[in-house]
């Protein structure tokens, strides 16, 4: 009898975040073996950083009812899983559900996407999952041109069910495939293939600058390119984008080698 496919679920919002609980429940409900290992506290914006708190050279983690709470970045947790720290290495890595969309080329900075990219570096297939929490057109406090929906009102189940449905497909893709899924905050959403927008859903801007300081705000970008993840998400579609894992570029000529004098 073939063993159950093993799925590692991590995130960058922390092991207590509601998104990771919804995702783990949906994937277990499909009959997969699930291990949850996520940062003990929020670790957003970590990209693929390998950071951890150690005591006498030992990475610190605690086993909880919901999974392992690790004092480390999401990418580091994926590395630990690849080494068998949380049991047999996984077949697939899911990262999320992130509280907030990860769109456009800004995914470079996402701890959610960074975990999926790290999975690919170790030969695993990775899926990053994010739920849009921004209310378009609203104006929030502090100069930010948006408001963020409260956790209790978010449609975590929409993103969780879409992600769980994709696991069998993901398992059949080539090793080291990385996929980015963004889901609108609504009861149901159709899935569309999307390109990366040239910017993320929000961008940084300088609100104030003076001697020795700068104050930044987040603001919504301009109109996104047609067919991009930002544009389709704003139209109410869930978006799926296959990302290229970190690899060398093959289409750029290298300067001829110079003879040393």
N, C-alpha and C positions, 0 to 999 in steps of 0.2 A: 504494500500500500504506500503510495507517494505521501511523504510528510507534508504538512500544511506549509504554505508559503509564509515565510516569516517577515513581518513588517515592523521596522523601527519607526516610531513616531516621535518627533522632536518639535521644537519651536523656538522662537526667541522672546515670547511673551512670558515664559515661565511655566513650570509644571502645574501651577494652580490655575492657569488661565482657562476660561470656559471653552475656548476654541479647540484646545488640544483634547479636552474631555469629549466633546462632540465628535471629533474626528476619530478618536480611538473607539468610541462606541459604534460608530457606523461601520468601521472596517472590521471590527470583531463580529458585527452582525452579518457580514458577508462570509464568515467562516474562516478568516485568516488568523494566524497566530500573531499576536500583537505584543510588542514590548514598548513601553513608554519611557523615554529618558530625555529630560529637558532641563534647562537651567533652573536652579533653585529660586532665582529671582530674574526679573526682566533683563534681557540682554539684547534689546533692539539696536539696529544699526551697526551690528558687529561684522557684517559682511562674512568673510570666511576666516576671521581671526581665530588663532589658536591660543586661547587664554584660559587659565584655570587657577583656582586657589589650591595650594598644596600644603600639607602638613607633614613635615619630615620626608618630603619628596613624594608623598602620596596624594593623588587627586581625591578631593573630598566629595562624597555623595551619600545620600540617605535614601533608603528604600521606603517608599510610602505606599499607601493603598492604591493611589492613582498611578504610581510609577516611580522611577528613580529621579530624585531631585539632585542635580549635579551642579556644583559650584564651578561652572565652566561655560564657555561660549557654545552655541549650537554646533559649529563646525568641529570643535574639539570633542563634543559628545559623539558625533558621527565617527570620528577617528577611534574613540574608545570602543564604540560598538563594533567597528571593523576588526578590532583586536580581540573580540570575544569577552569584553568586560561585563556585558549585560546578558551573557548567554551566547549561543551560537550567532555568528554574524548574520545580518539580515539579508534577504533577497532584494528587498525594496526599501527605500527610505522616503517617508512622507514628512514634510515640514510644515507645520501650521496647526490650526487655522490662524493665520495672522490677523490681528485686529487692525485692519487697514490694508488697502490695496498695495500691491507691489507691481508697479507698471513702468513701462518705458525703460530707458537706459539707466534710470535710477535704481534698477534692481541690483546693480553693482554693489550698492551699500547695504543691502538688506541681509540681516542675519537669517531670515527665513530662506531666501534664495541661496545664501552662502552655504547653508547646510546641505541643500540639494546638490550644489556644485561640488562640495567636498565628497559627497557620496559618489559622484561620478569619478572623482580622482581615485577612488578605491574600487572602481569597477561595478558599483551598484547603480541601479536606476533610481532617479530621484524626482519627486514631485513636490513643488512648493505650492501651498494653498493659502490664499488670502481672501478676506471678506471686506468689501468696500464699506466703510463706516462714515464716509463723508456725505453730508447732505448738500447737494449742489445748489448754488445760488444763495445760500445763507451767508451771513456775516457773523463770525464768532467774536469772542472777546480777545483783547490783546493785539488787535490789528490783523489777526489771521482771517483770511477770506473764506472761511468755511466753518461749519460746526460738526461735531462728532457725535454720532448716536450712542446712547447709553447701552452698556453690555446687555442688560435685561431685555432690551427691545430688538436685539440683533437676530437675524435669521441664520444662526449657526448651522442649523440642520440642512439648509439649502446647500451650503458649501460642503458640509460633511458628506451628504449623500452623493453629490456630484463627484467628489474626490474618491469615495469608496467605489463608485461605479467604474472609475478609470483604472483601478488597480489591476484587474486582469489584463486590460489592454497594455498598461505600462510594463507588466511582466513579460510581454511578448516583444517589446521593442529591443533594439540592440543594447548590450551592456553599456553602461555609462551615459545613457540617455537622461537628459535633464528637461523637465517640463514645468512651466509656470502657469498656474491656474488662478484666475481672479474671478470672484463671484459677486454680483450685486446683492445688496441687502434687501431681498424680497423673497416671498414664499416659494417662487420657482423661477428658473431662468434657463433659456436655451443656450447651448454651447456653440461658440464660434471660434474658428481658428483666427489668430490675430498676429500682426507684426508688433514689434516694439515701437512705441512712440519715441520721438526724439528727445522727449523730456518725461519726467514722471508726472503723476497726477497733481502733485504740488511741487513747488520750487522754493528755494531759499531766496530771500531778498534782504538787502540792508535797510533796516528801519531807521537806524540812528548810528552815527559814527563820530568819534571825537578822539582826543588825545589818549592813546593807550587802550581804546575799547571800541567795540562794534556790537550793536544789538541787531539780531536777525529775526525775521518773521518767516512763516511759511505762507505762500499764496498760491492760488490756483493758476495754472498756466493758461496760455491762449488756446485757440482751437487746435485740436489734435488732428493728425493726418488720418484720412479716411482709411478704415480697415485696421487701424492700430488698436492696441489694447485699451488705451485711454478712451478713444472715441467710441468703441463698441461697448465698453463698460458703462459709459455715460448714457448710452442708448438702451441700457437694461439687459445686455447680453453678458453671460459668463464667457470669459476669454481663455483660450489655451494657446500657449506659445512654446514651441520647442527651442530651447537655448543651446548654444554651442558650448560644450565643456571647455575648460582651459586647455588650449593646445596651440601648437605653433602655426603661424600663418604661412601658407604655401604660395601665395600669389604676389609676394613682394620681393623684388630682386635685392640681393645683398651686395654691397660694394665689393669690387675685386680686392683680393688680399694684397696688401702692400708688403714689399720686401723690407725687412728690418735693416736699418743702416748700421 
